[in-house]
């Protein structure tokens, strides 16, 4: 993709976030979609491309009255929406459609009309057959395995892990839509109820209701909309394995490395040009992998980097500025919320706005290091 050839011209989350028992999953998708359409000054009949996960694009097109010429139901977990952005940009550049709507909605907490992303396969899945019988019970237990190896090999401390939650709560304190805003200390995090060692409750993602939506179009049209365009500069995606035990390296995500390298190469930028970073944080260890596998830190340096305040307000690399999946929102597939915050930061409209954000990197994970997507955004179209 040519950097800046496609732009985000509409972006919004659901009207309510957190606990929304009065809306089903498909209604959350639709609420987010209508808010994004209003943000862009469009109506459903203006949309000719649609992508979503959780719900099918068929169902969403019917529900919203959209007649698409392009549809994408890619579902690889929480980073599905990063892949949707990448695929939508390719489709627009190829002339398959002109204006794409990407929707997300989950009733993660209330469980109203809740679906889920495909590919799990129930008891017949690879992870169920070859890992589940040893006692794994999903992310809270499976995600501990690679990070325990990471800690052993790098010397990362429990205090450094806890600092992730502390820093992100500092960002959430300035965000009125965040689920939790009260200050945290390292001691608060480390003495919270243990879920699965080394993760305490405050190092595990929230369980909430909500959603979000994006609208993309060709850069040539982007200045015709009421909001400042956010240009797509670089994109990447990859998958590795559905089983933690089969990762190429427990201390590094191959999918992260491949996706991130592709996005940076496409954007043609260096790490020093990045003003803002979002790294999917379903659990507190993911920013360690994101910082290192994306190339912002060398192996084993992410813990001290975060502990020293570099990702905190006023730090050299502001990260997860909405409060992240630990303090802001996490309805199940968090990638859309990370994308929304990158858009807000580039537009200059975030609650905890970082000064002078020109370029934001938004990086997501799907499953337990099973998939990854990376989107690099900017407020200037490259010439």
Number of C-alpha atoms within 10 A of each C-alpha: 16 14 20 23 20 28 28 26 29 30 27 27 26 23 14 15 20 23 17 22 12 10 21 21 26 25 21 28 29 23 25 27 31 23 21 26 23 15 18 24 15 17 14 15 11 16 23 19 27 27 31 25 28 25 22 19 22 17 12 20 21 11 13 15 12 19 17 23 13 19 25 18 19 19 22 23 26 27 27 30 33 26 26 26 28 22 18 29 28 17 19 21 18 11 11 16 22 22 24 29 30 28 32 31 33 33 28 24 19 20 16 18 13 16 18 16 19 13 11 16 10 10 10 10 15 15 22 19 12 12 16 16 10 9 10 14 12 13 14 21 15 20 22 18 16 20 22 15 14 21 18 11 12 14 12 19 13 15 15 21 28 27 27 29 27 26 25 28 28 21 27 27 21 17 21 13 17 21 22 18 19 10 14 17 13 17 12 15 23 20 11 13 12 14 14 15 12 20 25 20 18 24 27 22 22 24 18 23 28 31 33 30 31 30 26 28 27 22 21 11 14 22 13 13 14 13 16 20 27 30 28 28 30 26 30 26 27 20 20 19 18 19 19 21 15 11 19 13 13 17 23 20 27 22 25 30 21 20 25 30 20 20 24 21 14 17 22 11 15 11 11 8 11 19 21 25 24 27 25 30 30 28 25 24 26 21 23 28 24 26 24 20 23 23 15 17 17 11 18 18 16 24 27 18 18 23 18 13 17 17 22 23 18 11 13 13 20 22 28 30 30 33 30 30 32 30 29 28 28 31 24 24 30 28 30 28 27 29 31 20 28 29 29 21 30 27 19 18 12 18 18 21 21 20 12 12 20 18 25 27 27 28 31 34 32 23 22 24 25 21 26 32 32 34 29 27 30 28 22 16 17 12 5
